[in-house]
Amino acid sequence: MYLWVLEANAVARRFYERLGALGLIRERQKSIDDAIHCFEKVVDANPGDASAHYHLGLCYEHQGLDGLAITELSKALELDPSDTAAASALQELQR
């Protein structure tokens, strides 16, 4: 039974990694609503994913949702203080 749980966790991890990759594709295609949907699911499943928070913040910014963007970019920076892109995007939003 324990092996089954490990396999299920590995499958779930791969699913959310692929969902994050799909979010990146949708973001690049300017399908921002679809990208937001993907990144929100990734963040819900893995709140420690700094990259998902960063990209979700960028998508929110693109939609004019500055408050949500600031929240997500702040979280990305909290999780990964070395993320200069998140720091720069956050600083630009707070001007």
N, CA, C and O of each residue as an XYZ file, in Angstrom:
380
protein
N       0.822     -1.199      0.000
C       0.000      0.000      0.000
C       0.859      1.253      0.000
O       0.528      2.215     -0.693
N       1.939      1.273      0.746
C       2.802      2.438      0.825
C       3.399      2.771     -0.546
O       3.514      3.944     -0.903
N       3.778      1.752     -1.309
C       4.333      1.959     -2.650
C       3.312      2.630     -3.551
O       3.665      3.491     -4.357
N       2.070      2.252     -3.423
C       1.004      2.866     -4.221
C       0.888      4.357     -3.927
O       0.700      5.161     -4.840
N       1.000      4.722     -2.666
C       0.926      6.132     -2.279
C       2.096      6.905     -2.880
O       1.912      8.018     -3.372
N       3.285      6.336     -2.846
C       4.452      6.991     -3.435
C       4.270      7.186     -4.940
O       4.604      8.240     -5.480
N       3.747      6.178     -5.601
C       3.512      6.279     -7.042
C       2.459      7.338     -7.346
O       2.600      8.097     -8.306
N       1.420      7.393     -6.546
C       0.376      8.403     -6.749
C       0.931      9.806     -6.551
O       0.579     10.720     -7.297
N       1.791      9.987     -5.562
C       2.412     11.294     -5.337
C       3.298     11.689     -6.510
O       3.320     12.852     -6.911
N       4.026     10.725     -7.058
C       4.894     11.007     -8.207
C       4.060     11.405     -9.423
O       4.435     12.313    -10.166
N       2.949     10.736     -9.622
C       2.060     11.067    -10.742
C       1.481     12.469    -10.555
O       1.426     13.249    -11.506
N       1.060     12.785     -9.360
C       0.509     14.115     -9.082
C       1.567     15.187     -9.298
O       1.268     16.238     -9.864
N       2.788     14.942     -8.860
C       3.885     15.902     -9.054
C       4.123     16.168    -10.538
O       4.259     17.317    -10.958
N       4.172     15.087    -11.331
C       4.374     15.238    -12.774
C       3.216     15.997    -13.409
O       3.428     16.816    -14.304
N       1.993     15.731    -12.953
C       0.821     16.418    -13.492
C       0.946     17.928    -13.281
O       0.723     18.706    -14.209
N       1.298     18.338    -12.075
C       1.388     19.768    -11.785
C       2.603     20.417    -12.453
O       2.567     21.602    -12.786
N       3.667     19.653    -12.649
C       4.802     20.180    -13.415
C       4.369     20.455    -14.854
O       4.719     21.484    -15.433
N       3.612     19.533    -15.417
C       3.134     19.710    -16.794
C       2.092     20.813    -16.883
O       2.038     21.537    -17.877
N       1.273     20.946    -15.864
C       0.283     22.025    -15.846
C       0.995     23.376    -15.784
O       0.558     24.334    -16.422
N       2.084     23.460    -15.022
C       2.883     24.687    -14.989
C       3.500     24.978    -16.351
O       3.537     26.129    -16.785
N       3.981     23.941    -17.022
C       4.547     24.123    -18.370
C       3.471     24.599    -19.339
O       3.731     25.456    -20.183
N       2.270     24.051    -19.224
C       1.163     24.508    -20.062
C       0.838     25.968    -19.765
O       0.531     26.735    -20.678
N       0.903     26.350    -18.505
C       0.678     27.741    -18.135
C       1.679     28.666    -18.810
O       1.318     29.744    -19.282
N       2.945     28.238    -18.856
C       3.978     29.036    -19.520
C       3.682     29.185    -21.012
O       3.849     30.262    -21.584
N       3.245     28.103    -21.628
C       2.899     28.151    -23.053
C       1.744     29.111    -23.274
O       1.792     29.954    -24.170
N       0.709     28.985    -22.460
C      -0.456     29.869    -22.606
C      -0.076     31.324    -22.356
O      -0.586     32.223    -23.025
N       0.815     31.561    -21.397
C       1.271     32.924    -21.119
C       1.980     33.505    -22.349
O       1.737     34.650    -22.732
N       2.850     32.711    -22.955
C       3.577     33.171    -24.144
C       2.649     33.387    -25.330
O       2.905     34.241    -26.178
N       1.566     32.610    -25.388
C       0.591     32.750    -26.470
C      -0.400     33.882    -26.213
O      -1.289     34.139    -27.025
N      -0.237     34.550    -25.082
C      -1.138     35.637    -24.670
C      -2.550     35.131    -24.367
O      -3.512     35.896    -24.438
N      -2.675     33.854    -24.033
C      -3.940     33.294    -23.555
C      -3.915     33.392    -22.033
O      -3.805     32.389    -21.327
N      -4.019     34.615    -21.553
C      -3.753     34.913    -20.146
C      -4.767     34.258    -19.215
O      -4.392     33.768    -18.150
N      -6.036     34.239    -19.592
C      -7.027     33.581    -18.731
C      -6.704     32.102    -18.550
O      -6.821     31.570    -17.446
N      -6.295     31.432    -19.636
C      -5.915     30.023    -19.537
C      -4.661     29.859    -18.676
O      -4.569     28.930    -17.873
N      -3.698     30.765    -18.850
C      -2.469     30.701    -18.053
C      -2.788     30.878    -16.573
O      -2.267     30.155    -15.724
N      -3.647     31.843    -16.277
C      -4.038     32.072    -14.879
C      -4.659     30.809    -14.292
O      -4.337     30.419    -13.170
N      -5.535     30.180    -15.039
C      -6.180     28.950    -14.564
C      -5.119     27.891    -14.227
O      -5.188     27.248    -13.180
N      -4.150     27.719    -15.112
C      -3.091     26.729    -14.874
C      -2.280     27.077    -13.630
O      -2.084     26.233    -12.755
N      -1.813     28.316    -13.553
C      -0.953     28.704    -12.430
C      -1.705     28.690    -11.102
O      -1.124     28.352    -10.071
N      -2.979     29.051    -11.112
C      -3.756     28.977     -9.868
C      -3.840     27.544     -9.364
O      -3.735     27.300     -8.162
N      -4.028     26.592    -10.279
C      -4.085     25.178     -9.880
C      -2.736     24.707     -9.320
O      -2.684     23.974     -8.332
N      -1.659     25.137     -9.963
C      -0.326     24.745     -9.491
C      -0.068     25.318     -8.098
O       0.425     24.613     -7.217
N      -0.399     26.595     -7.898
C      -0.179     27.251     -6.605
C      -1.050     26.609     -5.522
O      -0.607     26.446     -4.385
N      -2.270     26.249     -5.867
C      -3.131     25.571     -4.892
C      -2.531     24.237     -4.460
O      -2.569     23.884     -3.281
N      -1.981     23.503     -5.414
C      -1.424     22.183     -5.109
C      -0.045     22.267     -4.474
O       0.326     21.417     -3.664
N       0.715     23.296     -4.845
C       2.079     23.431     -4.344
C       2.351     24.897     -4.015
O       2.946     25.614     -4.819
N       1.919     25.345     -2.839
C       2.092     26.754     -2.469
C       3.546     27.197     -2.371
O       3.813     28.397     -2.307
N       4.480     26.274     -2.359
C       5.889     26.611     -2.281
C       6.564     26.775     -3.632
O       7.785     26.916     -3.696
N       5.798     26.759     -4.705
C       6.355     26.892     -6.057
C       6.510     28.368     -6.405
O       5.560     29.012     -6.851
N       7.706     28.895     -6.202
C       7.965     30.317     -6.430
C       7.725     30.708     -7.882
O       7.198     31.786     -8.156
N       8.100     29.855     -8.797
C       7.932     30.158    -10.220
C       6.454     30.306    -10.586
O       6.090     31.203    -11.346
N       5.619     29.441    -10.058
C       4.178     29.531    -10.346
C       3.608     30.834     -9.783
O       2.789     31.484    -10.433
N       4.032     31.216     -8.588
C       3.579     32.492     -8.011
C       4.035     33.662     -8.882
O       3.272     34.599     -9.120
N       5.276     33.604     -9.353
C       5.818     34.664    -10.203
C       5.001     34.810    -11.486
O       4.572     35.909    -11.839
N       4.795     33.714    -12.165
C       4.072     33.778    -13.444
C       2.603     34.126    -13.240
O       2.010     34.820    -14.067
N       2.020     33.660    -12.163
C       0.650     34.050    -11.854
C       0.587     35.551    -11.616
O      -0.347     36.214    -12.069
N       1.564     36.086    -10.917
C       1.627     37.527    -10.690
C       1.736     38.308    -11.988
O       1.071     39.330    -12.160
N       2.578     37.826    -12.910
C       2.707     38.496    -14.202
C       1.395     38.470    -14.979
O       1.018     39.452    -15.618
N       0.713     37.343    -14.917
C      -0.574     37.225    -15.621
C      -1.614     38.159    -15.005
O      -2.360     38.827    -15.721
N      -1.658     38.201    -13.692
C      -2.582     39.126    -13.036
C      -2.277     40.570    -13.438
O      -3.187     41.355    -13.704
N      -0.998     40.908    -13.479
C      -0.610     42.260    -13.891
C      -1.103     42.543    -15.308
O      -1.625     43.623    -15.586
N      -0.936     41.587    -16.185
C      -1.366     41.741    -17.573
C      -2.871     41.996    -17.663
O      -3.332     42.698    -18.563
N      -3.626     41.433    -16.740
C      -5.079     41.605    -16.715
C      -5.497     42.858    -15.953
O      -6.690     43.142    -15.838
N      -4.531     43.609    -15.432
C      -4.855     44.823    -14.691
C      -5.249     44.571    -13.249
O      -5.814     45.448    -12.595
N      -4.956     43.390    -12.754
C      -5.292     43.017    -11.374
C      -4.059     43.245    -10.493
O      -3.449     42.305     -9.984
N      -3.718     44.519    -10.332
C      -2.457     44.871     -9.679
C      -2.355     44.382     -8.240
O      -1.280     43.960     -7.813
N      -3.440     44.428     -7.490
C      -3.402     43.952     -6.106
C      -3.056     42.475     -6.022
O      -2.230     42.068     -5.205
N      -3.693     41.675     -6.873
C      -3.389     40.242     -6.902
C      -1.970     40.007     -7.408
O      -1.270     39.119     -6.921
N      -1.554     40.799     -8.379
C      -0.193     40.668     -8.913
C       0.840     40.932     -7.825
O       1.811     40.187     -7.693
N       0.634     41.979     -7.055
C       1.566     42.312     -5.971
C       1.625     41.182     -4.949
O       2.702     40.827     -4.470
N       0.472     40.622     -4.617
C       0.429     39.507     -3.665
C       1.251     38.325     -4.168
O       2.053     37.757     -3.426
N       1.047     37.958     -5.432
C       1.741     36.785     -5.978
C       3.237     37.041     -6.162
O       4.055     36.167     -5.876
N       3.592     38.220     -6.632
C       5.011     38.536     -6.805
C       5.721     38.614     -5.450
O       6.877     38.210     -5.326
N       5.033     39.130     -4.450
C       5.595     39.173     -3.095
C       5.831     37.762     -2.569
O       6.857     37.486     -1.947
N       4.878     36.873     -2.823
C       5.010     35.485     -2.382
C       6.169     34.807     -3.109
O       6.937     34.064     -2.499
N       6.294     35.062     -4.406
C       7.405     34.488     -5.174
C       8.737     34.937     -4.593
O       9.669     34.143     -4.463
N       8.819     36.203     -4.248
C      10.057     36.754     -3.698
C      10.323     36.228     -2.281
O      11.473     36.006     -1.901
N       9.273     36.037     -1.524
C       9.417     35.448     -0.182
C       9.976     34.031     -0.284
O      10.834     33.636      0.504
N       9.484     33.274     -1.260
C       9.923     31.888     -1.436
C      11.318     31.796     -2.043
O      12.073     30.870     -1.747
N      11.653     32.769     -2.898
C      12.956     32.771     -3.549
C      13.504     34.198     -3.577
O      13.346     34.906     -4.571
N      14.150     34.618     -2.485
C      14.652     35.993     -2.388
C      15.683     36.361     -3.455
O      15.952     37.544     -3.665
N      16.256     35.382     -4.123
C      17.256     35.659     -5.159
C      16.625     35.902     -6.536
O      17.340     36.149     -7.507
N      15.303     35.833     -6.622
C      14.611     36.000     -7.906
C      14.566     37.478     -8.293
O      13.682     38.222     -7.870
N      15.532     37.879     -9.099
C      15.623     39.289     -9.491
C      14.476     39.706    -10.413
O      14.068     40.867    -10.403
N      13.960     38.780    -11.199
C      12.839     39.114    -12.088
C      11.594     39.441    -11.268
O      10.882     40.398    -11.570
N      11.334     38.652    -10.236
C      10.180     38.921     -9.365
C      10.373     40.237     -8.628
O       9.432     41.018     -8.490
N      11.585     40.485     -8.156
C      11.866     41.738     -7.442
C      11.652     42.944     -8.347
O      11.078     43.952     -7.934
N      12.113     42.831     -9.565
C      11.981     43.919    -10.526
C      10.508     44.172    -10.880
O      10.058     45.317    -10.910
N       9.767     43.094    -11.145
C       8.348     43.224    -11.493
C       7.561     43.817    -10.337
O       6.682     44.655    -10.538
N       7.880     43.377     -9.129
C       7.195     43.897     -7.939
C       7.509     45.377     -7.740
O       6.618     46.177     -7.454
N       8.764     45.725     -7.893
C       9.155     47.123     -7.731
C       8.453     48.002     -8.768
O       8.016     49.109     -8.454
N       8.350     47.515     -9.979
C       7.679     48.283    -11.041
C       6.193     48.480    -10.713
O       5.646     49.559    -10.942
N       5.562     47.471    -10.194
C       4.135     47.568     -9.837
C       3.893     48.521     -8.677
O       2.854     49.179     -8.619
N       4.826     48.596     -7.774
C       4.638     49.413     -6.584
C       4.980     50.882     -6.797
O       4.897     51.675     -5.859
N       5.354     51.247     -7.989
C       5.652     52.660     -8.298
C       4.389     53.442     -8.495
O       4.443     54.643     -8.761
